[in-house]
């Protein structure tokens, strides 16, 4: 629900592909994250994440969810 709300706010079309609550990990894909715009404008490709703001937001979501489930 957190990722869906983030998408609805216009940050990109985020999709949860996998979750591991015990490890606090998730695989989340987004073909159009707002921060990736600059990369696309330069016609560059990346094998890793380029969206540091989004990365931080999603890590915060996982932290809260992990604490809610396991504490």
CHARMM internal coordinates of N, CA and C (Angstrom, degrees):
IC EDIT
DIST 1 N 1 CA 1.4566
DIST 1 CA 1 C 1.5302
ANGL 1 N 1 CA 1 C 110.36
DIST 1 C 2 N 1.3383
ANGL 1 CA 1 C 2 N 116.81
DIHE 1 N 1 CA 1 C 2 N -35.14
DIST 2 N 2 CA 1.4652
ANGL 1 C 2 N 2 CA 120.24
DIHE 1 CA 1 C 2 N 2 CA 179.48
DIST 2 CA 2 C 1.5208
ANGL 2 N 2 CA 2 C 110.66
DIHE 1 C 2 N 2 CA 2 C -63.10
DIST 2 C 3 N 1.3223
ANGL 2 CA 2 C 3 N 116.44
DIHE 2 N 2 CA 2 C 3 N -46.17
DIST 3 N 3 CA 1.4638
ANGL 2 C 3 N 3 CA 121.30
DIHE 2 CA 2 C 3 N 3 CA -178.12
DIST 3 CA 3 C 1.5229
ANGL 3 N 3 CA 3 C 110.01
DIHE 2 C 3 N 3 CA 3 C -66.64
DIST 3 C 4 N 1.3099
ANGL 3 CA 3 C 4 N 117.25
DIHE 3 N 3 CA 3 C 4 N -39.36
DIST 4 N 4 CA 1.4647
ANGL 3 C 4 N 4 CA 120.74
DIHE 3 CA 3 C 4 N 4 CA 177.91
DIST 4 CA 4 C 1.5314
ANGL 4 N 4 CA 4 C 110.68
DIHE 3 C 4 N 4 CA 4 C -62.82
DIST 4 C 5 N 1.3249
ANGL 4 CA 4 C 5 N 117.20
DIHE 4 N 4 CA 4 C 5 N -43.46
DIST 5 N 5 CA 1.4672
ANGL 4 C 5 N 5 CA 120.46
DIHE 4 CA 4 C 5 N 5 CA 178.23
DIST 5 CA 5 C 1.5183
ANGL 5 N 5 CA 5 C 110.97
DIHE 4 C 5 N 5 CA 5 C -62.91
DIST 5 C 6 N 1.3357
ANGL 5 CA 5 C 6 N 117.16
DIHE 5 N 5 CA 5 C 6 N -40.17
DIST 6 N 6 CA 1.4658
ANGL 5 C 6 N 6 CA 121.89
DIHE 5 CA 5 C 6 N 6 CA 178.57
DIST 6 CA 6 C 1.5311
ANGL 6 N 6 CA 6 C 109.93
DIHE 5 C 6 N 6 CA 6 C -61.74
DIST 6 C 7 N 1.3257
ANGL 6 CA 6 C 7 N 116.58
DIHE 6 N 6 CA 6 C 7 N -41.86
DIST 7 N 7 CA 1.4717
ANGL 6 C 7 N 7 CA 121.12
DIHE 6 CA 6 C 7 N 7 CA 177.61
DIST 7 CA 7 C 1.5219
ANGL 7 N 7 CA 7 C 111.00
DIHE 6 C 7 N 7 CA 7 C -64.37
DIST 7 C 8 N 1.3190
ANGL 7 CA 7 C 8 N 116.54
DIHE 7 N 7 CA 7 C 8 N -43.66
DIST 8 N 8 CA 1.4680
ANGL 7 C 8 N 8 CA 120.58
DIHE 7 CA 7 C 8 N 8 CA -178.45
DIST 8 CA 8 C 1.5247
ANGL 8 N 8 CA 8 C 112.27
DIHE 7 C 8 N 8 CA 8 C -64.47
DIST 8 C 9 N 1.3276
ANGL 8 CA 8 C 9 N 116.56
DIHE 8 N 8 CA 8 C 9 N -22.12
DIST 9 N 9 CA 1.4690
ANGL 8 C 9 N 9 CA 120.68
DIHE 8 CA 8 C 9 N 9 CA 177.40
DIST 9 CA 9 C 1.5250
ANGL 9 N 9 CA 9 C 111.97
DIHE 8 C 9 N 9 CA 9 C -79.53
DIST 9 C 10 N 1.3388
ANGL 9 CA 9 C 10 N 117.74
DIHE 9 N 9 CA 9 C 10 N -3.65
DIST 10 N 10 CA 1.4526
ANGL 9 C 10 N 10 CA 121.25
DIHE 9 CA 9 C 10 N 10 CA 175.08
DIST 10 CA 10 C 1.5145
ANGL 10 N 10 CA 10 C 116.03
DIHE 9 C 10 N 10 CA 10 C 97.13
DIST 10 C 11 N 1.3278
ANGL 10 CA 10 C 11 N 118.03
DIHE 10 N 10 CA 10 C 11 N 15.24
DIST 11 N 11 CA 1.4597
ANGL 10 C 11 N 11 CA 120.16
DIHE 10 CA 10 C 11 N 11 CA -178.33
DIST 11 CA 11 C 1.5223
ANGL 11 N 11 CA 11 C 113.01
DIHE 10 C 11 N 11 CA 11 C -85.18
DIST 11 C 12 N 1.3085
ANGL 11 CA 11 C 12 N 118.48
DIHE 11 N 11 CA 11 C 12 N -9.02
DIST 12 N 12 CA 1.4626
ANGL 11 C 12 N 12 CA 122.70
DIHE 11 CA 11 C 12 N 12 CA 179.03
DIST 12 CA 12 C 1.5122
ANGL 12 N 12 CA 12 C 110.72
DIHE 11 C 12 N 12 CA 12 C 141.47
DIST 12 C 13 N 1.3315
ANGL 12 CA 12 C 13 N 115.23
DIHE 12 N 12 CA 12 C 13 N 171.85
DIST 13 N 13 CA 1.4600
ANGL 12 C 13 N 13 CA 121.65
DIHE 12 CA 12 C 13 N 13 CA -179.58
DIST 13 CA 13 C 1.5276
ANGL 13 N 13 CA 13 C 108.82
DIHE 12 C 13 N 13 CA 13 C -92.92
DIST 13 C 14 N 1.3194
ANGL 13 CA 13 C 14 N 116.33
DIHE 13 N 13 CA 13 C 14 N 78.94
DIST 14 N 14 CA 1.4630
ANGL 13 C 14 N 14 CA 121.61
DIHE 13 CA 13 C 14 N 14 CA -176.76
DIST 14 CA 14 C 1.5203
ANGL 14 N 14 CA 14 C 110.15
DIHE 13 C 14 N 14 CA 14 C -81.82
DIST 14 C 15 N 1.3263
ANGL 14 CA 14 C 15 N 115.26
DIHE 14 N 14 CA 14 C 15 N 138.74
DIST 15 N 15 CA 1.4590
ANGL 14 C 15 N 15 CA 121.60
DIHE 14 CA 14 C 15 N 15 CA -179.75
DIST 15 CA 15 C 1.5233
ANGL 15 N 15 CA 15 C 109.04
DIHE 14 C 15 N 15 CA 15 C -133.61
DIST 15 C 16 N 1.3178
ANGL 15 CA 15 C 16 N 116.34
DIHE 15 N 15 CA 15 C 16 N 127.63
DIST 16 N 16 CA 1.4658
ANGL 15 C 16 N 16 CA 121.53
DIHE 15 CA 15 C 16 N 16 CA 177.45
DIST 16 CA 16 C 1.5236
ANGL 16 N 16 CA 16 C 107.61
DIHE 15 C 16 N 16 CA 16 C -82.19
DIST 16 C 17 N 1.3301
ANGL 16 CA 16 C 17 N 116.15
DIHE 16 N 16 CA 16 C 17 N 119.28
DIST 17 N 17 CA 1.4703
ANGL 16 C 17 N 17 CA 121.52
DIHE 16 CA 16 C 17 N 17 CA -179.22
DIST 17 CA 17 C 1.5182
ANGL 17 N 17 CA 17 C 111.75
DIHE 16 C 17 N 17 CA 17 C -99.06
DIST 17 C 18 N 1.3194
ANGL 17 CA 17 C 18 N 118.01
DIHE 17 N 17 CA 17 C 18 N -24.16
DIST 18 N 18 CA 1.4612
ANGL 17 C 18 N 18 CA 120.76
DIHE 17 CA 17 C 18 N 18 CA 179.58
DIST 18 CA 18 C 1.5166
ANGL 18 N 18 CA 18 C 110.74
DIHE 17 C 18 N 18 CA 18 C -165.69
DIST 18 C 19 N 1.3324
ANGL 18 CA 18 C 19 N 115.68
DIHE 18 N 18 CA 18 C 19 N 152.08
DIST 19 N 19 CA 1.4630
ANGL 18 C 19 N 19 CA 121.27
DIHE 18 CA 18 C 19 N 19 CA -179.34
DIST 19 CA 19 C 1.5222
ANGL 19 N 19 CA 19 C 109.58
DIHE 18 C 19 N 19 CA 19 C -136.83
DIST 19 C 20 N 1.3182
ANGL 19 CA 19 C 20 N 116.40
DIHE 19 N 19 CA 19 C 20 N 139.80
DIST 20 N 20 CA 1.4582
ANGL 19 C 20 N 20 CA 123.38
DIHE 19 CA 19 C 20 N 20 CA 172.45
DIST 20 CA 20 C 1.5288
ANGL 20 N 20 CA 20 C 105.83
DIHE 19 C 20 N 20 CA 20 C -134.19
DIST 20 C 21 N 1.3354
ANGL 20 CA 20 C 21 N 115.67
DIHE 20 N 20 CA 20 C 21 N 89.31
DIST 21 N 21 CA 1.4637
ANGL 20 C 21 N 21 CA 120.28
DIHE 20 CA 20 C 21 N 21 CA -175.71
DIST 21 CA 21 C 1.5215
ANGL 21 N 21 CA 21 C 112.05
DIHE 20 C 21 N 21 CA 21 C -60.97
DIST 21 C 22 N 1.3202
ANGL 21 CA 21 C 22 N 117.44
DIHE 21 N 21 CA 21 C 22 N -39.95
DIST 22 N 22 CA 1.4635
ANGL 21 C 22 N 22 CA 120.73
DIHE 21 CA 21 C 22 N 22 CA -177.07
DIST 22 CA 22 C 1.5271
ANGL 22 N 22 CA 22 C 111.36
DIHE 21 C 22 N 22 CA 22 C -62.12
DIST 22 C 23 N 1.3210
ANGL 22 CA 22 C 23 N 116.92
DIHE 22 N 22 CA 22 C 23 N -37.92
DIST 23 N 23 CA 1.4645
ANGL 22 C 23 N 23 CA 120.79
DIHE 22 CA 22 C 23 N 23 CA -179.83
DIST 23 CA 23 C 1.5311
ANGL 23 N 23 CA 23 C 111.68
DIHE 22 C 23 N 23 CA 23 C -89.19
DIST 23 C 24 N 1.3244
ANGL 23 CA 23 C 24 N 116.69
DIHE 23 N 23 CA 23 C 24 N -9.18
DIST 24 N 24 CA 1.4600
ANGL 23 C 24 N 24 CA 119.97
DIHE 23 CA 23 C 24 N 24 CA -177.81
DIST 24 CA 24 C 1.5193
ANGL 24 N 24 CA 24 C 111.78
DIHE 23 C 24 N 24 CA 24 C 68.18
DIST 24 C 25 N 1.3299
ANGL 24 CA 24 C 25 N 116.21
DIHE 24 N 24 CA 24 C 25 N 37.81
DIST 25 N 25 CA 1.4665
ANGL 24 C 25 N 25 CA 121.28
DIHE 24 CA 24 C 25 N 25 CA -176.77
DIST 25 CA 25 C 1.5272
ANGL 25 N 25 CA 25 C 110.60
DIHE 24 C 25 N 25 CA 25 C -125.20
DIST 25 C 26 N 1.3153
ANGL 25 CA 25 C 26 N 114.35
DIHE 25 N 25 CA 25 C 26 N 149.34
DIST 26 N 26 CA 1.4565
ANGL 25 C 26 N 26 CA 120.54
DIHE 25 CA 25 C 26 N 26 CA 175.70
DIST 26 CA 26 C 1.5171
ANGL 26 N 26 CA 26 C 109.03
DIHE 25 C 26 N 26 CA 26 C -146.99
DIST 26 C 27 N 1.3168
ANGL 26 CA 26 C 27 N 115.62
DIHE 26 N 26 CA 26 C 27 N 149.67
DIST 27 N 27 CA 1.4589
ANGL 26 C 27 N 27 CA 120.87
DIHE 26 CA 26 C 27 N 27 CA 171.93
DIST 27 CA 27 C 1.5237
ANGL 27 N 27 CA 27 C 106.23
DIHE 26 C 27 N 27 CA 27 C -105.95
DIST 27 C 28 N 1.3155
ANGL 27 CA 27 C 28 N 115.35
DIHE 27 N 27 CA 27 C 28 N 115.11
DIST 28 N 28 CA 1.4575
ANGL 27 C 28 N 28 CA 121.36
DIHE 27 CA 27 C 28 N 28 CA -177.54
DIST 28 CA 28 C 1.5218
ANGL 28 N 28 CA 28 C 107.96
DIHE 27 C 28 N 28 CA 28 C -126.50
DIST 28 C 29 N 1.3179
ANGL 28 CA 28 C 29 N 115.49
DIHE 28 N 28 CA 28 C 29 N 125.56
DIST 29 N 29 CA 1.4563
ANGL 28 C 29 N 29 CA 121.04
DIHE 28 CA 28 C 29 N 29 CA -179.50
DIST 29 CA 29 C 1.5186
ANGL 29 N 29 CA 29 C 110.44
DIHE 28 C 29 N 29 CA 29 C -108.70
DIST 29 C 30 N 1.3244
ANGL 29 CA 29 C 30 N 115.39
DIHE 29 N 29 CA 29 C 30 N 149.87
DIST 30 N 30 CA 1.4585
ANGL 29 C 30 N 30 CA 120.40
DIHE 29 CA 29 C 30 N 30 CA 176.85
DIST 30 CA 30 C 1.5338
ANGL 30 N 30 CA 30 C 108.41
DIHE 29 C 30 N 30 CA 30 C -154.43
DIST 30 C 31 N 1.3215
ANGL 30 CA 30 C 31 N 117.14
DIHE 30 N 30 CA 30 C 31 N 109.92
DIST 31 N 31 CA 1.4640
ANGL 30 C 31 N 31 CA 119.79
DIHE 30 CA 30 C 31 N 31 CA -178.85
DIST 31 CA 31 C 1.5210
ANGL 31 N 31 CA 31 C 113.94
DIHE 30 C 31 N 31 CA 31 C -74.63
DIST 31 C 32 N 1.3215
ANGL 31 CA 31 C 32 N 116.94
DIHE 31 N 31 CA 31 C 32 N -12.64
DIST 32 N 32 CA 1.4636
ANGL 31 C 32 N 32 CA 119.01
DIHE 31 CA 31 C 32 N 32 CA -173.84
DIST 32 CA 32 C 1.5310
ANGL 32 N 32 CA 32 C 113.98
DIHE 31 C 32 N 32 CA 32 C -139.23
DIST 32 C 33 N 1.3297
ANGL 32 CA 32 C 33 N 116.68
DIHE 32 N 32 CA 32 C 33 N 39.43
DIST 33 N 33 CA 1.4628
ANGL 32 C 33 N 33 CA 120.13
DIHE 32 CA 32 C 33 N 33 CA 178.89
DIST 33 CA 33 C 1.5248
ANGL 33 N 33 CA 33 C 109.41
DIHE 32 C 33 N 33 CA 33 C -56.63
DIST 33 C 34 N 1.3096
ANGL 33 CA 33 C 34 N 117.22
DIHE 33 N 33 CA 33 C 34 N 140.12
DIST 34 N 34 CA 1.4608
ANGL 33 C 34 N 34 CA 120.25
DIHE 33 CA 33 C 34 N 34 CA -174.56
DIST 34 CA 34 C 1.5229
ANGL 34 N 34 CA 34 C 112.70
DIHE 33 C 34 N 34 CA 34 C -60.81
DIST 34 C 35 N 1.3247
ANGL 34 CA 34 C 35 N 118.70
DIHE 34 N 34 CA 34 C 35 N -31.08
DIST 35 N 35 CA 1.4600
ANGL 34 C 35 N 35 CA 121.06
DIHE 34 CA 34 C 35 N 35 CA 179.94
DIST 35 CA 35 C 1.5279
ANGL 35 N 35 CA 35 C 112.85
DIHE 34 C 35 N 35 CA 35 C -74.84
DIST 35 C 36 N 1.3141
ANGL 35 CA 35 C 36 N 117.59
DIHE 35 N 35 CA 35 C 36 N -20.90
DIST 36 N 36 CA 1.4625
ANGL 35 C 36 N 36 CA 121.04
DIHE 35 CA 35 C 36 N 36 CA -179.34
DIST 36 CA 36 C 1.5275
ANGL 36 N 36 CA 36 C 111.61
DIHE 35 C 36 N 36 CA 36 C -75.76
DIST 36 C 37 N 1.2980
ANGL 36 CA 36 C 37 N 117.58
DIHE 36 N 36 CA 36 C 37 N -8.89
DIST 37 N 37 CA 1.4647
ANGL 36 C 37 N 37 CA 121.94
DIHE 36 CA 36 C 37 N 37 CA -178.13
DIST 37 CA 37 C 1.5310
ANGL 37 N 37 CA 37 C 111.49
DIHE 36 C 37 N 37 CA 37 C -54.37
DIST 37 C 38 N 1.3188
ANGL 37 CA 37 C 38 N 118.03
DIHE 37 N 37 CA 37 C 38 N -45.35
DIST 38 N 38 CA 1.4654
ANGL 37 C 38 N 38 CA 121.39
DIHE 37 CA 37 C 38 N 38 CA -178.79
DIST 38 CA 38 C 1.5206
ANGL 38 N 38 CA 38 C 111.09
DIHE 37 C 38 N 38 CA 38 C -62.79
DIST 38 C 39 N 1.3266
ANGL 38 CA 38 C 39 N 116.40
DIHE 38 N 38 CA 38 C 39 N -40.40
DIST 39 N 39 CA 1.4640
ANGL 38 C 39 N 39 CA 119.80
DIHE 38 CA 38 C 39 N 39 CA 177.43
DIST 39 CA 39 C 1.5174
ANGL 39 N 39 CA 39 C 110.16
DIHE 38 C 39 N 39 CA 39 C -61.18
DIST 39 C 40 N 1.3127
ANGL 39 CA 39 C 40 N 116.46
DIHE 39 N 39 CA 39 C 40 N -45.20
DIST 40 N 40 CA 1.4574
ANGL 39 C 40 N 40 CA 120.58
DIHE 39 CA 39 C 40 N 40 CA -178.84
DIST 40 CA 40 C 1.5290
ANGL 40 N 40 CA 40 C 111.46
DIHE 39 C 40 N 40 CA 40 C -65.43
DIST 40 C 41 N 1.3163
ANGL 40 CA 40 C 41 N 117.23
DIHE 40 N 40 CA 40 C 41 N -36.48
DIST 41 N 41 CA 1.4662
ANGL 40 C 41 N 41 CA 120.76
DIHE 40 CA 40 C 41 N 41 CA 178.72
DIST 41 CA 41 C 1.5243
ANGL 41 N 41 CA 41 C 111.40
DIHE 40 C 41 N 41 CA 41 C -64.32
DIST 41 C 42 N 1.3317
ANGL 41 CA 41 C 42 N 116.91
DIHE 41 N 41 CA 41 C 42 N -30.38
DIST 42 N 42 CA 1.4602
ANGL 41 C 42 N 42 CA 121.43
DIHE 41 CA 41 C 42 N 42 CA 179.35
DIST 42 CA 42 C 1.5361
ANGL 42 N 42 CA 42 C 112.03
DIHE 41 C 42 N 42 CA 42 C -90.38
DIST 42 C 43 N 1.3237
ANGL 42 CA 42 C 43 N 115.42
DIHE 42 N 42 CA 42 C 43 N 2.26
DIST 43 N 43 CA 1.4693
ANGL 42 C 43 N 43 CA 122.78
DIHE 42 CA 42 C 43 N 43 CA -179.23
DIST 43 CA 43 C 1.5297
ANGL 43 N 43 CA 43 C 111.36
DIHE 42 C 43 N 43 CA 43 C 54.66
DIST 43 C 44 N 1.3223
ANGL 43 CA 43 C 44 N 115.35
DIHE 43 N 43 CA 43 C 44 N 42.33
DIST 44 N 44 CA 1.4569
ANGL 43 C 44 N 44 CA 121.87
DIHE 43 CA 43 C 44 N 44 CA 177.86
DIST 44 CA 44 C 1.5282
ANGL 44 N 44 CA 44 C 109.22
DIHE 43 C 44 N 44 CA 44 C -105.92
DIST 44 C 45 N 1.3056
ANGL 44 CA 44 C 45 N 115.74
DIHE 44 N 44 CA 44 C 45 N 155.84
DIST 45 N 45 CA 1.4589
ANGL 44 C 45 N 45 CA 121.58
DIHE 44 CA 44 C 45 N 45 CA 176.75
DIST 45 CA 45 C 1.5251
ANGL 45 N 45 CA 45 C 108.37
DIHE 44 C 45 N 45 CA 45 C -121.96
DIST 45 C 46 N 1.3018
ANGL 45 CA 45 C 46 N 115.84
DIHE 45 N 45 CA 45 C 46 N 151.37
DIST 46 N 46 CA 1.4550
ANGL 45 C 46 N 46 CA 121.00
DIHE 45 CA 45 C 46 N 46 CA 179.83
DIST 46 CA 46 C 1.5183
ANGL 46 N 46 CA 46 C 109.11
DIHE 45 C 46 N 46 CA 46 C -133.96
DIST 46 C 47 N 1.3152
ANGL 46 CA 46 C 47 N 116.55
DIHE 46 N 46 CA 46 C 47 N 140.99
DIST 47 N 47 CA 1.4621
ANGL 46 C 47 N 47 CA 121.25
DIHE 46 CA 46 C 47 N 47 CA 175.68
DIST 47 CA 47 C 1.5248
ANGL 47 N 47 CA 47 C 111.76
DIHE 46 C 47 N 47 CA 47 C -87.31
DIST 47 C 48 N 1.3286
ANGL 47 CA 47 C 48 N 116.76
DIHE 47 N 47 CA 47 C 48 N -10.90
DIST 48 N 48 CA 1.4582
ANGL 47 C 48 N 48 CA 120.85
DIHE 47 CA 47 C 48 N 48 CA -179.03
DIST 48 CA 48 C 1.5175
ANGL 48 N 48 CA 48 C 110.86
DIHE 47 C 48 N 48 CA 48 C -126.65
DIST 48 C 49 N 1.3083
ANGL 48 CA 48 C 49 N 114.82
DIHE 48 N 48 CA 48 C 49 N -178.00
DIST 49 N 49 CA 1.4601
ANGL 48 C 49 N 49 CA 120.80
DIHE 48 CA 48 C 49 N 49 CA -178.95
DIST 49 CA 49 C 1.5318
ANGL 49 N 49 CA 49 C 111.27
DIHE 48 C 49 N 49 CA 49 C -67.37
DIST 49 C 50 N 1.3162
ANGL 49 CA 49 C 50 N 116.18
DIHE 49 N 49 CA 49 C 50 N 140.70
DIST 50 N 50 CA 1.4633
ANGL 49 C 50 N 50 CA 121.43
DIHE 49 CA 49 C 50 N 50 CA 175.49
DIST 50 CA 50 C 1.5219
ANGL 50 N 50 CA 50 C 111.09
DIHE 49 C 50 N 50 CA 50 C -119.31
DIST 50 C 51 N 1.3012
ANGL 50 CA 50 C 51 N 117.00
DIHE 50 N 50 CA 50 C 51 N -4.63
DIST 51 N 51 CA 1.4646
ANGL 50 C 51 N 51 CA 121.88
DIHE 50 CA 50 C 51 N 51 CA -174.44
DIST 51 CA 51 C 1.5282
ANGL 51 N 51 CA 51 C 109.84
DIHE 50 C 51 N 51 CA 51 C -101.95
DIST 51 C 52 N 1.3074
ANGL 51 CA 51 C 52 N 116.78
DIHE 51 N 51 CA 51 C 52 N 87.95
DIST 52 N 52 CA 1.4631
ANGL 51 C 52 N 52 CA 120.77
DIHE 51 CA 51 C 52 N 52 CA -175.96
DIST 52 CA 52 C 1.5261
ANGL 52 N 52 CA 52 C 112.94
DIHE 51 C 52 N 52 CA 52 C -69.22
DIST 52 C 53 N 1.3180
ANGL 52 CA 52 C 53 N 117.81
DIHE 52 N 52 CA 52 C 53 N -38.14
DIST 53 N 53 CA 1.4695
ANGL 52 C 53 N 53 CA 120.53
DIHE 52 CA 52 C 53 N 53 CA 178.00
DIST 53 CA 53 C 1.5298
ANGL 53 N 53 CA 53 C 109.20
DIHE 52 C 53 N 53 CA 53 C -62.70
DIST 53 C 54 N 1.3206
ANGL 53 CA 53 C 54 N 115.82
DIHE 53 N 53 CA 53 C 54 N -50.41
DIST 54 N 54 CA 1.4641
ANGL 53 C 54 N 54 CA 120.99
DIHE 53 CA 53 C 54 N 54 CA -179.70
DIST 54 CA 54 C 1.5243
ANGL 54 N 54 CA 54 C 110.11
DIHE 53 C 54 N 54 CA 54 C -61.02
DIST 54 C 55 N 1.3259
ANGL 54 CA 54 C 55 N 116.95
DIHE 54 N 54 CA 54 C 55 N -42.45
DIST 55 N 55 CA 1.4599
ANGL 54 C 55 N 55 CA 121.23
DIHE 54 CA 54 C 55 N 55 CA 178.39
DIST 55 CA 55 C 1.5274
ANGL 55 N 55 CA 55 C 110.11
DIHE 54 C 55 N 55 CA 55 C -55.90
DIST 55 C 56 N 1.3172
ANGL 55 CA 55 C 56 N 117.30
DIHE 55 N 55 CA 55 C 56 N -44.78
DIST 56 N 56 CA 1.4534
ANGL 55 C 56 N 56 CA 121.66
DIHE 55 CA 55 C 56 N 56 CA 179.30
DIST 56 CA 56 C 1.5206
ANGL 56 N 56 CA 56 C 113.04
DIHE 55 C 56 N 56 CA 56 C -64.00
DIST 56 C 57 N 1.3159
ANGL 56 CA 56 C 57 N 116.21
DIHE 56 N 56 CA 56 C 57 N -42.44
DIST 57 N 57 CA 1.4702
ANGL 56 C 57 N 57 CA 120.86
DIHE 56 CA 56 C 57 N 57 CA 178.59
DIST 57 CA 57 C 1.5256
ANGL 57 N 57 CA 57 C 110.12
DIHE 56 C 57 N 57 CA 57 C -62.54
DIST 57 C 58 N 1.3304
ANGL 57 CA 57 C 58 N 116.66
DIHE 57 N 57 CA 57 C 58 N -47.37
DIST 58 N 58 CA 1.4628
ANGL 57 C 58 N 58 CA 119.97
DIHE 57 CA 57 C 58 N 58 CA -178.36
DIST 58 CA 58 C 1.5226
ANGL 58 N 58 CA 58 C 111.63
DIHE 57 C 58 N 58 CA 58 C -66.43
DIST 58 C 59 N 1.3298
ANGL 58 CA 58 C 59 N 117.95
DIHE 58 N 58 CA 58 C 59 N -36.81
DIST 59 N 59 CA 1.4700
ANGL 58 C 59 N 59 CA 120.79
DIHE 58 CA 58 C 59 N 59 CA 175.33
DIST 59 CA 59 C 1.5280
ANGL 59 N 59 CA 59 C 110.76
DIHE 58 C 59 N 59 CA 59 C -63.10
DIST 59 C 60 N 1.3140
ANGL 59 CA 59 C 60 N 116.91
DIHE 59 N 59 CA 59 C 60 N -38.33
DIST 60 N 60 CA 1.4704
ANGL 59 C 60 N 60 CA 120.80
DIHE 59 CA 59 C 60 N 60 CA 177.69
DIST 60 CA 60 C 1.5223
ANGL 60 N 60 CA 60 C 110.74
DIHE 59 C 60 N 60 CA 60 C -64.69
DIST 60 C 61 N 1.3306
ANGL 60 CA 60 C 61 N 116.75
DIHE 60 N 60 CA 60 C 61 N -41.70
DIST 61 N 61 CA 1.4687
ANGL 60 C 61 N 61 CA 120.19
DIHE 60 CA 60 C 61 N 61 CA 175.91
DIST 61 CA 61 C 1.5254
ANGL 61 N 61 CA 61 C 110.03
DIHE 60 C 61 N 61 CA 61 C -56.89
DIST 61 C 62 N 1.3428
ANGL 61 CA 61 C 62 N 116.40
DIHE 61 N 61 CA 61 C 62 N -48.21
DIST 62 N 62 CA 1.4614
ANGL 61 C 62 N 62 CA 120.48
DIHE 61 CA 61 C 62 N 62 CA -177.88
DIST 62 CA 62 C 1.5257
ANGL 62 N 62 CA 62 C 111.60
DIHE 61 C 62 N 62 CA 62 C -63.58
DIST 62 C 63 N 1.3146
ANGL 62 CA 62 C 63 N 116.71
DIHE 62 N 62 CA 62 C 63 N -39.51
DIST 63 N 63 CA 1.4572
ANGL 62 C 63 N 63 CA 120.47
DIHE 62 CA 62 C 63 N 63 CA 179.40
DIST 63 CA 63 C 1.5187
ANGL 63 N 63 CA 63 C 110.83
DIHE 62 C 63 N 63 CA 63 C -60.97
DIST 63 C 64 N 1.3096
ANGL 63 CA 63 C 64 N 116.58
DIHE 63 N 63 CA 63 C 64 N -46.67
DIST 64 N 64 CA 1.4700
ANGL 63 C 64 N 64 CA 121.03
DIHE 63 CA 63 C 64 N 64 CA 179.95
DIST 64 CA 64 C 1.5251
ANGL 64 N 64 CA 64 C 110.51
DIHE 63 C 64 N 64 CA 64 C -64.61
DIST 64 C 65 N 1.3383
ANGL 64 CA 64 C 65 N 116.98
DIHE 64 N 64 CA 64 C 65 N -44.46
DIST 65 N 65 CA 1.4635
ANGL 64 C 65 N 65 CA 120.06
DIHE 64 CA 64 C 65 N 65 CA -179.93
DIST 65 CA 65 C 1.5227
ANGL 65 N 65 CA 65 C 112.08
DIHE 64 C 65 N 65 CA 65 C -64.50
DIST 65 C 66 N 1.3237
ANGL 65 CA 65 C 66 N 116.76
DIHE 65 N 65 CA 65 C 66 N -41.49
DIST 66 N 66 CA 1.4634
ANGL 65 C 66 N 66 CA 120.46
DIHE 65 CA 65 C 66 N 66 CA 179.61
DIST 66 CA 66 C 1.5204
ANGL 66 N 66 CA 66 C 110.77
DIHE 65 C 66 N 66 CA 66 C -62.30
DIST 66 C 67 N 1.3245
ANGL 66 CA 66 C 67 N 117.13
DIHE 66 N 66 CA 66 C 67 N -43.69
DIST 67 N 67 CA 1.4688
ANGL 66 C 67 N 67 CA 119.88
DIHE 66 CA 66 C 67 N 67 CA 178.42
DIST 67 CA 67 C 1.5301
ANGL 67 N 67 CA 67 C 111.30
DIHE 66 C 67 N 67 CA 67 C -65.28
DIST 67 C 68 N 1.3254
ANGL 67 CA 67 C 68 N 117.13
DIHE 67 N 67 CA 67 C 68 N -37.85
DIST 68 N 68 CA 1.4643
ANGL 67 C 68 N 68 CA 120.79
DIHE 67 CA 67 C 68 N 68 CA -178.74
DIST 68 CA 68 C 1.5272
ANGL 68 N 68 CA 68 C 111.05
DIHE 67 C 68 N 68 CA 68 C -67.49
DIST 68 C 69 N 1.3196
ANGL 68 CA 68 C 69 N 117.63
DIHE 68 N 68 CA 68 C 69 N -34.25
DIST 69 N 69 CA 1.4612
ANGL 68 C 69 N 69 CA 121.36
DIHE 68 CA 68 C 69 N 69 CA -176.92
DIST 69 CA 69 C 1.5215
ANGL 69 N 69 CA 69 C 111.59
DIHE 68 C 69 N 69 CA 69 C -83.89
DIST 69 C 70 N 1.3342
ANGL 69 CA 69 C 70 N 119.25
DIHE 69 N 69 CA 69 C 70 N -38.28
DIST 70 N 70 CA 1.4441
ANGL 69 C 70 N 70 CA 121.65
DIHE 69 CA 69 C 70 N 70 CA -169.35
DIST 70 CA 70 C 1.5239
ANGL 70 N 70 CA 70 C 115.20
DIHE 69 C 70 N 70 CA 70 C -109.33
DIST 70 C 71 N 1.3068
ANGL 70 CA 70 C 71 N 118.55
DIHE 70 N 70 CA 70 C 71 N 2.40
DIST 71 N 71 CA 1.4638
ANGL 70 C 71 N 71 CA 118.78
DIHE 70 CA 70 C 71 N 71 CA 178.46
DIST 71 CA 71 C 1.5007
ANGL 71 N 71 CA 71 C 111.07
DIHE 70 C 71 N 71 CA 71 C -114.50
END
COOR INIT
IC SEED 1 N 1 CA 1 C
IC BUILD
